[in-house]
Amino acid sequence: MGIELELHSGRPTRKGSSRETLLRGSYEHGEALASVLSTLDRHGSGKLGWVDPYDDTLFNEQEAQVARQEVTALTQACTNDQQKAALLDLAELLEACAATPGSYLWFMGD
C-alpha cells in the first residue's frame, strides 16, 4: 500500500490529459506516507484523515492550507526517517498547493 502525490495547476482527471496540469509529483515515499496517514482518525476533525490509502483523494488550495497545519504534529509522532521524509515532501506540496490559486493536490492511493 502506498500513496503517491501530484500537484496540479487545475483539477486533474483520471482519463485524458492530467499531465497537462501536472506541476510536481512525489512518488518515492508512498509506503511511508500511507503508514503515517493510516494512524489518523478518518472521522476526526483533521483534513489528512480524509486521505484514503486505497483510492484517490483531492485537496484544493483551501483544504491544503488547513492540512499543512497538521503535518507538524504528525512529524513529531514519526517512528523513522522514511516517515519524516514523506511528511517533509507532503508539507512542501501542501504549501505549494495553498499558495497556488486553482491548484489541487492529488493523493493517489493503491
N, C-alpha and C positions, 0 to 999 in steps of 0.2 A: 504494500500500500504506500502510495506517495502522492504528494501534491506539488504540481508544477505551477509557476506563476508567470503571467504575462500582463504587461501594462499596455493598454491600447488607448489611442487618441479618441476613439469613439467606441460605441457598443460593438463588441466583436460578435461574429456569427459562426456557428459551427460549420455551416455549409457555405461554400463560396470563398470570399476573399478576406478573411480575417487578417491575413498577413499585411494587407494594405494599411491597417490601422495600428499594427504592432510597433511599439516604441522600444520595448525592452523585455527580455524574458529571463527567468531564473529556473533552471532545470536540474541543477546539481544537488539540491538539498531536499528533495521530495520526501524521502522517508523520514528524515529528522523533523521536518516541518509537520508532517502528518502525526508523528509521535507526540510532539508538543501540543498541537491543537486538539488532539484527541483527549487531552486531560480536561478540557473546558466543558462546562455545563451548557448543553445545547438550548436549554430553556432559561438560562441566566440572562442578565441584562447586557452582557457584552456582545459586540459585533462578531468577534473572531469565533465565538461559539457557534455561529451560524454556518461556518465553513463545513461542508460535507466532504469528508475524505474519499467518498465513493462516487461523487458526482461533481458537477461544475457549480461554482458559486461566483457571482459577480458583485463587486462593490463599486459604487460610483464615487466621485470625489468627496461627497459629504460623508458617506459611510467610511471611507478610508481615513478621513480626518478624525473621526471618533475612534476607529480601531487602532490607529497608531499610538494612542494613549495607553492601550492595553499591553503593548509589547514590552514596556519597561518591567512591569510586574512579572510577565512570563519569563523574561530573561533571567530574573533573579531566581526563578524556580527551575532553571535548566539543570540537567544532570550530566551533560557532557558538552564538549566543544562543538560537535556537529550540530547540536540543537541551538547553541548560541550563534553559530554561523548562519543557520537557517533563519533565525529571528532577526539577525542583523540585515540580511538580504530582504526579508519581509518588511522591516522598518523602512529601508531605503525606498522600496517600491510603494509603500503606503504614503510616504512623504511626497514622492513624485506625483502620485495619483492625486493627492489632496491639493497639490499646487498646480495641477493642470485641468482647467475647466473642460468639462465634457468627457473626461477620461474615465476608464474603467480598469480595475484590477481583476483579472480573471484567475481564480483558483481552480485548477484543473485536477480533479481527483481521479483516482483509478476506478 
